[in-house]
Each structure stands twice: as structure tokens, then as C-alpha cells.
Amino acid sequence: MARNKRAAGTARPAAEAKPAVHPEIRPGQSIELLKELHILTRDGQLNQDSRRKLKQVYHLYQFIEPLLAEVLEQHGDLSLADHGAGKSYLGFILYDLFLKAREAGTVYGIETRAELVARSRELAERLSFPRMRFLDVSVEESTRSTELPERIDVVTALHACNTATDDAIQFAFAKNARFVVLVPCCQAEVASVLRQNKNASFGMTPLSEIWRHPIHTREFGSQLTNVLRCLQLEAHGYQVTVTELVGWEHSMKNELIIARHTGRPRKNAMERIEAILAELNLNELRSRFAC
């Protein structure tokens, strides 16, 4: 009995012998990347919060994976530009889950903050993700940069704040992108113009009651911004789908816009934009949403 106790006291628990294997994590995923993204804890564990994050990542990936597969199957190569990339969270996930096991395809992270670009470059090198590129350039510069191909197949913008989403849309138009995937965030500009013109709008249309109260101004401005973006995409020949990222808790903004280029513009899309801007006294935004 004493020998058994001593043996039990000196035995090393199996959990300490090697890192835990979690059935929630897809085979082949980079554990180091998941730690960097705080999806796994530093000791490689999953807690309740990180399980939610992992579920959210896979939920977003299920929308984007078929688009990447379609492009790769048809063209044998793939270029994806993540605009307003920040820490390139989305780009790293897409590379790890989809491109890492393949010999083709490049992810470009476009971000104006030099320190985040430097951090992403270091992480890509450490993870041996050779087909990831990171550019410290503005939107205008990115459309002309020789570091980017003339055509980009997929443009993404995940929680790109305020006008950064519109910048990504303009970049997609310039690069003839086949797919555009957007999760807009912090749409303050339209709400600001609604607020500035509020008194004049009261005499123009009873619809001004929709944004009379400050909280309604903010929420209606956000909704309206995305409606105008969808119309703008349709005017440029994209078929648009709008859905929800269920359970996405990094932001209250969880609207997902997916646009597929068909080359068939919606005939009345620009007319609708013009009519909405006129009706809501937002004529100064015409240049922003014009084709």
C-alpha cells in the first residue's frame, strides 16, 4: 500500500506530459497563432471565453471559405486583400485554415499603422506563412502600389471603422474584385450629417422623426450607411447578400455584407441612392456614394 502511495505521489499527470488536444480545434491549425489571437490561453487551454471566440471564428470562416475555393478552382491562384487589417486577425485565420495547406494564394494586409504592420510581418515569419504580405499604405496608395497585383480576387474589411469600409469598397472597384466581404463598424459620418441638418430636415419631411432623438440618429445613421453601401455595390454590378454574424461578440456591429461581381448593375440602384439622399436631406454625401 505504501509503495502504491509513493508511486502515486511521484507519477506525472498525463495532462502535463503533452499539450491538451481539443476536439473543437480543426486538425492542422497553428496552436501558436491561436494563442497570439487569444483564442487559446498561453498554456494552450480553452476556457469558456475562448470557446466562444473559436466558435465565432469558424462561423465567419464558413461564409468566406466557399468564395476562396471558387476562385482557386477557377483560376488556380487567389489574391485576397484585407483592408484596415489592424493586427491582421482575419488574414491570419484565413491563411491558416485555407491557404497554408495549399501551394497557391496570397493574403495582403493593408494597414496605415506602421507598428501593426511590423508586428504582423514578424508573426507571419515566425509562423512560416510565406504568402502573407503587409503594406503600410493608405487606400489611395494601395490602388497604385506595385506591391499589389493589378486585380484582387477577394477584398475583406472586418470591423473597419467609419469610412474605412467605404475605402475598402472603392479599392474593390479599382481592383475589379470578384468578391467583397464586409463587417462594417462605427458608421459615424452619416449620423453626423443627419445631426447637423436635423433642424432643416424637420421642415422637409416627417421622416425626420426617425432620427430626432440622439440614440435614433446613431442607429438610423448606421443602418442607412449600410443600405447606401449595398446600393452602391449593386450599381457597380455586384449581387449583394446581407446576413448576421450570430454570436459575434467583439463588437455589437455584426452585420455581414457579401457581394459577388456579376457584371450586371442594378439599373435603378443609383437612382435609389439619389432619391434617399434627397429625401433625408443628405445631399452633401452624394460624392461619397456616387458611382
N, C-alpha and C positions, 0 to 999 in steps of 0.2 A: 504494500500500500504506500509506504514511504517512497519507494522507488518511483511509483507512478506519479506521486505528487511532485517529486523533483523533476521528472520528465515533463510533466505538465507545466511546471514553472519555467523551464528553460526552452520549451518549444516556441518557435516563432509563428505567430498567427499567419494563416495563408494570405490574408488580405495585405500584409506587409511585404510579402515576398515579391509581388509584382503589382503593377497598377491595375485598378479595377477595370473590368470590361463592362461597358454599359450597353444593353440592348437597344437603347434609344438612339445611339450614335451609329451612323451609317458606316459600313466597313470601309476602311481605307482613309477615313478622314484624318486630317492632321490634328493630333492632340495638342500640339504646341500652339497652333492657330486658335483652337477653341479656348485655350487658356488666355491668349492675348485678347480675344474678344469677350472675355469674362463669361463665356458660356460654360466653361469648366472652371472650377476653383483651381488655385495654384497647385494643390496636391492631386489634381486630376479627378475630382469628385463632382457629382451632380447634386445640387440641392434643389429645393422647391423653386426658387427664383430662376436658377439656371435651366431647369427643365422647361419652364415657360419660355425662356429665351430661345432654347433649341427648337421648341415647337413652332415658334414664330418664324425662325429662320427657314425651316422646312416648308412652312406654309407659303412664304414668299417665293421660295425656290420652285415650288410646284407650278407657279404661274410662268416663270421665266424659262425653265428647262425646255419645254416644248419649242419655244421660239429659237433657242440656241441650236437645238437638234435639227430643226427645219433648215436653218441657214447652213449649218455644217454639212448636212446631207446633200443639199442642192449645189453648194459652191465648193465644198472640200476645204473651206477655210472660214474663219469667223473673226470679225473685229467688233469689240464692244467698248464703248466709251462711257465711263461713269462720271457724270458731270456734278460738280460740287461735292466731290468724293469724300471730303473730310479725312477720316482715318482709313478710307477705302474699305470699310466694313463689308459692303456689298460685293465689291470687286474680288476681295479675297475669298469670300464664301463661294461665289460662282466659279472662280478658278479651282478651288479645292474640290468642289463637288462635281464639276463638269469637265473642265479643261485639263486638269492635272493628269488624268489617265489617258489623254489623247495627245496626238503629235501636232495638232493644228489648233489655231485660235489664239488671239492675243487680247488682253484686257488693258485698257488705258484708263488711268485715274487722272482726272483733271481737277486741280485744286489750286486756289490762289495763295494759300498759306504755306509758305516755304517750309516751315518746320514740320508740318504734317506730311508734305511730300517726301522730305528727307526720312521721316520715320517709316513711311510705307516702303520706300526703297530698301531701307535696312531690313525690314521684316521680310520682304519678298526674297532678298538674298539669303537670309538666314533659313527660310523655309524651302529654298531651292525651287522657286516659282519663276523660271526664266522668262516666261512670256507675259510678264506684267510690266507695264511701263507707267511712269508717273510724271506728269508735267505740271510745272508751276507757271501757269499761264492764265490770262483772262479769257473770257468767251470769245471776244473778237480775235485775240491772238490764236486761240485754238482752231478757229476755222481756217487760218492761214498757215499754221505751223507745219513745217516739213517733217516733224516727228510723228505726225499722224497721217494715215493713208487718205487719199482723196475721197474715198467712200467709207463710211462706218455702217456696219450692218445693224447694230443694236445700240441705242442710246438709252441710258438709265439715269434717273435722278431720284435718290432716296432721301426724303425729308430735306431737300434743298430749299433753304428758307427764302421766303418772299419772292423776289423777281428771279432768283437763281433757277427756278423751274422754267420760267419763260426763256431764260438764256439757253437752257438745255433744249427747249423746243426749237429755237432759232438755229442752234447748232445742228440739230437733226435735219432741219430743212436744208441747210447749207451742205450737209454731208450725204444727202439723199438716203437717209436711214430707212431701212426696211421696217424696223420695229422701234417704238418708243415706249418705255415703261417708266411711269412717274408715280411717286407718292409725294404729293405736294405738302408744303408745311408753311405756317406763319405768313399767310397771304395778307399783308397789311396795306398794300398800296391802294387797292380798290376801296377798301374800307375807309382809308384816309380821304380819298376824293369824295366818297359818299358823305363823310362827315363835313368836309369843307363846303359842300354845296347844299347842305341839308336845308337851310332856310329858303333858298331859292327853289328847291325841289318841292317844298310844301305847296307852293302855288302852282306847280306844273302838273303834278299827278298825285292822286290818292295813294298810289303805290308807295309813296314816301313813308307811309305809316309802317311799312315793313322794316325800315331801318331807323325809326325815330328814336328808339332807346339805344344807349351805347352798346349793350351786350348784343342786341339785334344787329346793330351796324357791323360789329365784328364778325358775327356768324354769317350774316347775309353776304357781307363782302367776300368772305372766304368761299362760300358756295358759288357766288356769282363769278368769281375769278376762275374757278374750275369749269364752269359752264362755258365761259368765253374761250378758255383754252381748248376744250373739246371741239367747239365750233371752228376754231382756227385750224386745228388738226384736220377736221373734215374738209375744210376749204382747200387744204393742200393735198387732198387725195388719200387721206387715211380713214380707215374704218376703226371706230373707237368703241371700246368696251370699258365700262366703269363698274367697279365692284369694291368690295370691302376687305381689308386685311383683318380678318376676325382674330381678336386676341392680341393684336399688335399693341404693346404697352409702352414702347419707347416714346410714344407721342400720342396725344389724343387725335391727331390727324392720321386717319387710317384709310383714306380713300385711295384706291389704286386705279390708275388710268393706263390702259394698254391700247396702243394704236398700231395698226398694221397698214403699211402702204399698199394701196391697190391701184393707184394712178387714176382713180375715178373721183374727182372732187364732188362733194355735195353741192349742188347747184345754188341752193339758197343760203348756204352757210354764212357767206359774207354779208348778205342782206340781213340775216338774223342778227349778226353782230352789230351792224349799223343801227338797226331798229332798237335793240336792247340798250345800247349806249345812249341813244337819243331819248328814249322813254325814261331812263333813270338819271338823266342829266349828267352823263359821264363822257361828254364829247372830247374832253382833253386826253382821254385814254385811247382815242381812235388809232393813233400811230403805233401804240403798243400791240394791239390785237389785229391790225391790218395785215393783209397778205402781201 
